[in-house]
Amino acid sequence: IGQTAPNLSAPVVGTDYTVTGLAPGETLKTAPTLTYDNPPDMNKAGTYTIHASGADVPHSGNYNSTITYVDGILTIKSRPSGDSGYIPPELSIPTDQQPNMPTIAIVRVAGTLHNGTLTATITEQMVKDAIKAAQQAAQKAGKALGGIAIVFDVTGSYGNLNAAVEAGAIDRLREASVRFIKIGSAMLDITLDARAIAEIDKQSIGMVTVSAVNQTKLSKAAKKLIGARPVCVVTINYVKRGKIRTITNLRRGNIIISIPYALDIDETTGSIFGVAINRRGSASRVKGSNYDATSGRLIISTRKLSLAYGVGYKASHAKG
């Protein structure tokens, strides 16, 4: 309340809107027009819908001309008296820290759900608070040498996820030598180790968006391995000179993708594996992927991101 409404007359990709489904380096031929459903009254609390329209797909001819738009939401909230405007999220330090593991801080991040996509922002202040809490807990427990890690728990049920990480947040993570961060959700978990964080910091500028989108249309090759099991498009994007750039190679860094999956009655853990799908639709088994029966999740670890990852299954046949 009391601030100026965002100006939508010249929307900037990555700041005012995001685009998913484009190949690396490609941009929309025509940017969308953004409009409020009603002029925002910045003097009282409320919500206003932001509509997008009028965009055109790239010139390459590789895309369906029909674009699906997801409305945005402008939320106006009042500030507590004397408050700077920052409302800290729920932050906790689990008491059951595991041996030989870093001290973990858990931050519960609230997002905005609309049309099946949850958008959440991991801010620099969130990261600073989590680092401070984890370091203090580690020092108190005599585990300072074990390092710290942060779990960002994005709450809610949804089909797709956009987690935006502020540039300052990435800087603080790297400077504090955070051993890993995990963006956890009901849809999937994404874990980035310290080297991955450093590589993202090196390759990107500005805000970085970690996205996970359910994939429904599969090539014949992918369908053969996956069937009707879960598939997610996982991307790490940032914007440079008005164009969306995608980080696909973390070099020495690792990203772990953890996909929830309940085994069917005739499936066994040893026959479940990860499937990587590239932009041409080719599908291949991910080496080293495995199903963790304790958590009920497929675990995929990689340094190079394909377009999508899914749960594959191959029945084992006993020899008679």
N, C-alpha and C positions, 0 to 999 in steps of 0.2 A: 504494500500500500504506500502511495506517495511517490513511487518511482515513475519513470516514463515507460510507456508501453513499447515493446520492441517494434522497430520500423521494418515493415515487410515489403517496402517498395522495391528494394534491390537485394533479394535474398542471396545469401552466400552459402554454397555447399559446404557441409561440415560444421557450419555454425547455426544456420537457420533451418536446414533440412539435410537429410542424408539420402543416399542412393545405394541400393543393393542390387546385385545381379549383373553388374557390368564387368567386363574383362579388365584386367589391370591396364591403366593408362588411358582408358576410354572414358568419355564424358557425354552427358546428354547433348544432343544437337541444340535443343532449346531448353533453357532452365524453366522450372515451374513458376507459376504465379501463385503467391500466397496471400490469402485474404482471411480476415476475421469474420465469423458469422454475425457478430455485432460489435460495434466500437467498444473497446474495453474501457470500463470505468475504473481508473486506478486509485480511486478514493475509497473503495470498499472491496471486501473479500468476495471472490467468485471465480468462476472458470469460463473460458471462452474457447470455442473450437476454431482451429486454424485449418482452412481448406487449401489443398494444393490442386492445381490444374494447369493445362496448357503446355506440358512438357513434350518433347519429341525425343525418340530414341536416337542413338548415334548413327552416323552415315554408313557404317560398315555393312548393313543389310543382314546382320546375323541375329537380329532381335525381332521378337513379335512387336508390332506397332502399338499394341494395347498395353498401356501402363496402368498398374494398380497403385492407387494413391492411399496412403494412410493418414488420416487427419491427425493434427497435433493439438495439444492442449496448453493454453496459457493459464496458469494458476496464480491468483493474486491472494496473498496471505498477509495478515497483520503481524507486525513485529511486537514482541513483548517490550514493555516499557524499559528504556535504557539498554536494550539489546542491540548489538551490532548488526543483527540480521542473520547470523549464523546459528543454526539449531543443530547441535551435535547429534549424530545418530547413536543408536544403542551400540555400545562397545563392551566386550567382555573378554576376560582371560580365563580359559578353561582351567579347572583345578586338576584335571586328570591328564596333564601333559605327559607325552610318551617319552621314555628314555631314549637318549641318542637322537632326539629330534629338537629342532629349534623351538623356542617359546612362541606360541601362536596367539595372536590377537584376532578376535572375530568381530567384524563390523557389519551390522545389519543395514543394508542399503535399500531404501524405499525408492520405487520408480513409478512412472506413469504408464498405466496400461491402457491401450487403445487398439481396437481391431486385432487383438491377439498378439500384439507386440509390446513388450515391456521395455521402456527406455529408462536407464538409470545412469547417474553420473557419480564417478568416484573422484572426489575433489582433493586438492592438495591439503586442505585442512583436515579432512578425514584421515589421510595418510599420516600426517604429522601427529595427530592425536593417537593413532594406533601404534605408531613407532614408539612414541614416548611411553605408552602403557605397557607395551611388550618389553621394552628395555628395562623398565622399572621392575616388572615381574621377574624377568630373567636374573637381574641383579639380586633381588631379594631371595630367589631360590638357589643362588649360587650357580646359575647356568649361563652366565653372560658369554662364556666362550662358545656356547652352542648356537649363538645367533638367534635371530627372530624371523618370523614369517607372519603373513597377514592373510586372513580369509575374508573376502567380501561376500557376504551372504545376501544375495538378491532374492527377496521374498515375493511369493505370489505364484499363481498358476497361469501359464501363458504358452503360446506356441512358438514365439520368436523372441529373441533377446538382443538389445543393443546396449552395451555397457561402454559409456564414454569415459575415458581416463584423462584427466587434465594433464597438460605437459608438466606443470609443477609437481604433480603427484608422482609422475615417472621419475623426475629428477630426485625427489626426496627418497624414493625407494632405492634408487641406485646409490645415492650418497650414504644411506644407512646400511648398505650391504645386506638388504633383506634377502634371505635365502630363497624364498619363493613367495608368490602370491597366488591365491586361488579365487577365481570368480565362480562361486557356487550357486546353483539354481536347481529347480525341479526338473528342468529340461536337460541340462548337462553341466559338468564342471570343467573349467578350463584352468589349468595350472601352468604358470610361467616361472622357470627357475631364474636365478640371479643373472646368468649369462644371457638368457632370453630378454630379460628386462633391460640389460645393458645394450643389447643389439637393437631392440625397439627404440631405445633412447637415441642410439647412434643414427639409425636410418630415418627417423621421423622428425617432423616439426609440428608444433602445436598439439592439439588434442588428438588422441588415438582412440578409435572405436573398435571394440572387440564385439563381433556379431555372430550370432548363431541363428540360422533360419532353417526350419524344417523343409526338407526336400521331398516333393511328392512325385515328380516326373523323373523316371529313371530310364537309362539306356537299357537295351536288352542284356548287355554284358553285366551291368550292375544289378539288374532285376534277377538274373540267374543266381547271383551270390547272396543277395540280400532278401529277396522276396518282399514281404510286407513289413519287414522290421524297420526300426528307426534309422533315418538318414538326416544328417544336418550339414548345411553349408556353413563352414567356419572361416571367418576372415578377420584380419587385422588391418585396418585402414587408417589413413590420415589424409589431409588435404594439403597440396602444395601448388601454389599459383593457380588456384581455382579448380584443380583436377584431383580426383580421388586416386590416391596411390595405395597399392596393396603390398604388404610385407609378406613374402612367401618363404624366404630363407632366413632362418634364425641362426645360421652358421653353427657355432658351438653351443648355442642355447637350445633348450628343450621345451616343448609345449606338450602337456599331457591332457588329452581329451577323454573325459569319463562320461559314458552314455548309460543312463539307467535302462535296464532291460530285464524283464521277468521271463525266465525260461518256460517254454511250453513243456507239457508233461512228457513229450517224447524227445526232448533236447537234453544234451549233456554239456557240462561246462567245457570239456576238452574240445568240443566241436564248434564252439563259438569263437569268432575272430573278427578283427577289424578289417574294413574294406575302404580303400581310398579310391575316389573317383576324380579323374582330371576333367579339364574343360571340354575335352573331346568325347567324354562319356566312357572312356576306357576305365575299367575297374580292376583293381589288383588287391591281393591280400597284404595286409600290413604286417611285416615281420616283427615278432616280439609282442604283438597285441595279445591280450588274454582276458578272460572273464573272471572277475573276482566274485566268488559266490557269497562272501561275507557281506559286501556292500551291494551286491546285485547290479554291478556295473561292468561294462566293457571298458577296458583301459587301453588307450592308444597313446604311445609316446613317439614323437617325431621332431625333426629339426626343420623339415620342409613341409609347408602346408599345401595340400592339394585343394581342389575346389570343395569337396565334400567328403564326409566320413560316415560310415554306416555299420550296422551290426550284420555280419555275415555268418552263415552256418553251412556246414557240410557234415552230413550224417556219416558216422563211422559204421563200417560193416564188419561184423565178426566172421572170421573164416571158419567154415564147417569142416 
